[in-house]
Structures are given as C-alpha cells and as structure tokens.
Amino acid sequence: MNPNFTSIPDSSDQSDEDDLTHLYRVLDGLGRQVAEAKKSISSIDATALGALDQADYAQEQLHLSRLAVDALAALAEHSAENLRVSENAIQALSHRVDVVEEKMHASELVQDALRKINASSKVNLEVSQAALMALNKHKEQDETKLQLSELAVTALKKLNQTSSENLQVSEGALKTLADQLSVQQENLQARELAKWILIRLEEVTQEAIRAGGLTYQAVTKLAFYDSLTNLPNRRLQSERIHRSIISSKRLGHWDAVLFLDLDKFKILNDRYGHSVGDQLLIIVAQRLTLIVREMDTVSRYGGDEFTILLNGFSGDRNQALEAVKSIAEKIRVALAQPYILDVINKDGASVKIQYQCFTSIGVALFSGDQADADLILDCADEAMYEAKHKGGNRVHFYDPIAFAQITLKNLYGLATAHDIETASHGIEMQHFVQALAVRLQKMGLYPEALSDDNIELMVEATPLHDIGKTKIPMSILHKEGPLTPDEREIVRTHTTESESILSDARKRNASLDQLLDMAIAVAMEHHECWDGSGYPRGLKGDDISLAGRIVAVADVYDALVNMRSYKVAMSHEQAVKEILKGKGSRFDPLVVEAFMLEKEQFKSILEGDLVALLPKSTSI
C-alpha cells in the first residue's frame, strides 16, 4: 500500500469526536494526494510534450530517452498502486456511511424517548402543584392532618423539584442529541464529499495511467525506432545482435549481419533536396522489409546506411555462407530496381522522376564465439567499404586474414603520416631494435622473452611505437624552438593515443592480437624510465616490458642523431655518451651494455648500411 495514503480504520468503538478528527485527517491526506496526482499529470504532460519536441533529435538523445523510459515505468506502477488504494478507501467509506446512518437512526429513537419523558415530567409537575393547593386548603380544616399534610407537602415539593430537574436533564439531553445529530449530519456530508473526492481521484489516477502508458510508448519509439522509416535504429539492432550471439551459442547455428550503403545517394540529395532523398529511403526500407524473413531485423543505421540481422542458419559454415550470400544478392538486385519519386520542377509543379540507386553490401558471418555486437557491426562495415572501394553495387564478405593485412598496411601508413623530417625513421628503428634484441639473446639474457618469434614480433611492432603522434597537432610536433610546458604535456599524450588506436585495431583483427599486444606494450612503455621517472604510468625496473626497454634506447639514439625542427643532429659519438649517461637511471643497464656492444652496428645503420636483418613478414 502507498505510504502516502491515510488508511480509514473501523471506528465502531470510537467516539464521534474522534471520528470527526480522523475524517479531517483523511480529507487532509486525500487533498495532498489530489495535489500529488495533479503534479504527476503535469509532469507526464510536460514529459510527453518534451518527448514530441525532441522527435527530430532522438538519435542524439538515446541515453536520455532510456532514463525517461525507466522514470515513466515507475510512474505507471505508482499510479496503479494509487488506484488500488482509492478503491479500498471508497469501500471503507461506504461501510462508514452505513454505520453513521445506523447511529443517526438510534439517536432519533433516543430523542423520541426523551421527549416522552419530558412530557411525562410536565404532567407530574402539574399534578403535584394541584395536590399542593388542595392540601393547603385542607390545612385550616383539619389540624390533626397537619403533620401528614406537611410531610406530603415536603414530599410533593421534592417531587416537584425532582420533576424540574428531570425536565432540565431531558431538555439538556435533547439539546445534546440534537447537536450530535447535527454533527453526524455534517460528518455524513463530509464523508459524502470525501467519497466524491476519492472517486475523482480514481478517475484522475486512471487518466494518469493512460497518459503514462502513451508517453511510455512515445519515448520507447523515439529511443528504439527511426522516425523516418519506422525501422529499428542502431541501438535496438545492437541489442538484437547481442541476443542473437547468445542464442547462436546455445543452439549452435550461424547468424549474419549485412551492412548496406546506398551508392550515389548524395547525388540525389544534392540535386533534388533531402525531401526527395527521404522518399527513396522510405521505399528502400519497404523493399528490405518485404525481402527478409519475419525472424530477421532490418534497421536504419543512419543516413543512407541500413543493417540487416539474419538469424538461424543451421549446418556448417560453408552452408550458412551460401544461404546468406543468396539473400544478400536478392537484396542487391531488389534495391537496384528504379525508384519513382515526386519532385518539384522549376515551375513549382510536382512531377514524377525515375531514379536508379545501387547498393554496396558488406557481410559478417558470426556464431556464438563472437561476444561483441559492435565488433560484428564493425566487421560488416569494413566489408561494405571494401565492396564500395571495388566499385560498389556488389556484396563483399568479411575475411579476417585479408582484413588483417589491410589493417597492418593502414597502421604502418598512419604511423609514418607525420614522419616528414626522417622518412627512413621506421626502417632504421627496426634495425636498431633487432640489433639490440639479438645481442641480448646472444648474451643469454631473457631467453623466454627473446625467442626468435618474439624478436620478429618486436621488430614488426617497432614502427607503430609513435602512431599516436598522428593525434598531436602538426604545429606542436614540428614547432621550431622549445615547447611550452602545456605543449610538452600534449606531446606526452601520444602514448595513450597510440594505445587507443592499436587497441581499436586489435578488437577488429583477432589474428593480429600477438603483434598488436606487442605494439601496445612498446607504444605505452618506451618513454618509461628504469628509475620510475618516466611517463605515462611511472613504471620502474622490470615492471617495464623488455620490448619497451629496448625500444626506449633505440628511440632516444635515433632522436639524438637525427635533426629535428627544434634541434640539430648529434654525432654518433655524442649520442653514445648520452646513452651511457642514462644507464641505470633512464635505461635498463643490461640493454645499455648490449648497445655498447652494438654501437658500431648502430653507426653503420645510421650511415645507410642496411643489411637484410628484417623478418620476411615485415612490410612498411
């Protein structure tokens, strides 16, 4: 029961005064409930109006819409509870009215009885007065009866006095009963008013429940559906893909996500305006809905992009692949059919045009092994861009191996995007790192960390160590002269920016996890110092990965011997001295010892004598 309602107790054993006091408390509580109900309705109306005003911006306000759904659901539950309490209160008041009516009837009977007593007392008084007069007359005639007469007079006086008192009592009782009857009548009127208020409160509560339900539906539609096509939006699609992953894992079937992008759609928008483009999007949504099965989900991802979740393909992967390929091809052909659109010509008249728009489709097949809906969408998105890159109007399936190669190529290209002053920086760094790693291996140090495979990974990962510098403004990276403290802090963020870029690539390419794990360690830790004074995390000693400690020496040497916009280049000999100064403070002492043994090799690499040291798999 709602704690804000004041319950109406059974008052059969209470005084009428207590009943009246209690009733006022009930009415006061009901008044507060009416006020609260009005506030609830006002809040609901405001929420509904706000939700409708924000219809055009629903996609950008999804996190806020979810909170509105939860709040309105709670309001609906609260209103339903108020309704139940109102019904109970009405039933209790009805019973109370019956009791009051019975009391009124009993009071009327008592009043009649007291009237009769009053009348009888008046008769007795009249008789006693007559007797007294008669006795007084006989007093002079009969002396012998004087004493008896006096006694009789005394008795009659007492009887007269008693009758007078009885009359006063009966009149007081009648007045009291009349007052009580008046109070009970007022109580009855108040209870009738309270009953009416409760009935009205019930009606208001029902209206609030209905308004809350309508608002809940409106906000749900804004949160999960596209306002133009009425298709599910990307948020609802992501939730359904997540449920599909769980179902696929339990049942052992295959599912697929199709990512569609309309070719030449921008041309239509630019030529005829967005209203005509909207017509085409609506028709595309209708065609897609007709092609897929009831168990599948078509959604508008945004702009001219759509996604389709295809569920429940049994059999092995190849069979599922063929089934999905057949559906995807049907979709491509259907969307390539001409569209009839209404446009406004130069004269302002509405005319119909025929427009043909093709579609690039990317497909990602998945099973219960995938645990991330966003990753699956990203894979389908990458496949779609590959289809568009090949000319569009085609279906392309996501290939993890091929996309891993593309990812590496793109990462290496991004890593050298800001490398204006030393174009050979990446290649030289790879040679420096391999020289140090092989020397440490020959010294018998770190046998597990310096296996041939790990050295190869380390060398491959080295060109990505500063990839985060692509997020740093060029004006700071290539500033002539010293950096300000604020600019220096901005440059330091390239380590965490590198981690973000590489982690994102790792999510999309499971086959590159070892290489990208190594690259992340190198990027995050090559500015850490042996004594703990480095950044970004202040790691110390062996807490820094071996790859990070090796790249740290190679990177500082490379920076010293090459010219930068803010400094001149050092000689090889000067750079060697600087490295030695950092032994045990900035650098791992063992890595510095390896450097000293390889310093001539470093000089040869610097002079361009690049022997075939790089692993076969490395490509920059």
Secondary structure, DSSP 8 states (H G I E B T S, - for coil): --TTS------TTS-HHHHHHHHHHHHHHHHHHHHHHHHHHHHHHHHHHHHHHTGGGTTTTHHHHHHHHHHHHHHHHHHHHHHHHHHHHHHHHHHHHHHHHHHHHHHHHHHHHHHHHHHHHHHHHHHHHHHHHHHHHHHHH-GGGHHHHHHHHHHHHHHHHHHHHHHHHHHHHHHHHHHHHHHHHHHHHHHHHHHHHHHHHHHHHHHHHHHHHHHHHHHHHHHHB-TTT--B-HHHHHHHHHHHHHHHHHH--EEEEEEEEETTHHHHHHHH-HHHHHHHHHHHHHHHHHHS-TTSEEEEEETTEEEEEEEEE-S-HHHHHHHHHHHHHHHHHHHTS-EEEEEE-TTS-EEEEEE---EEEEEEEE-TT---HHHHHHHHHHHHHHHHHTTSSSEEE--HHHHHHHHHHHHHHHHTTT--S-TTHHHHHHHHHHHHHHHHHHTT--TTTT-HHHHHHHHHHGGGTTGGGGGS-HHHHT-SS---HHHHHHHHTHHHHHHHHHHHHHHH-GGGHHHHHHHHHHHHHTT--TTS--SSS---GGGS-HHHHHHHHHHHHHHHHS-BTTB----HHHHHHHHHHTBTTTB-HHHHHHHHHTHHHHHHHHTT---S-S-TT---
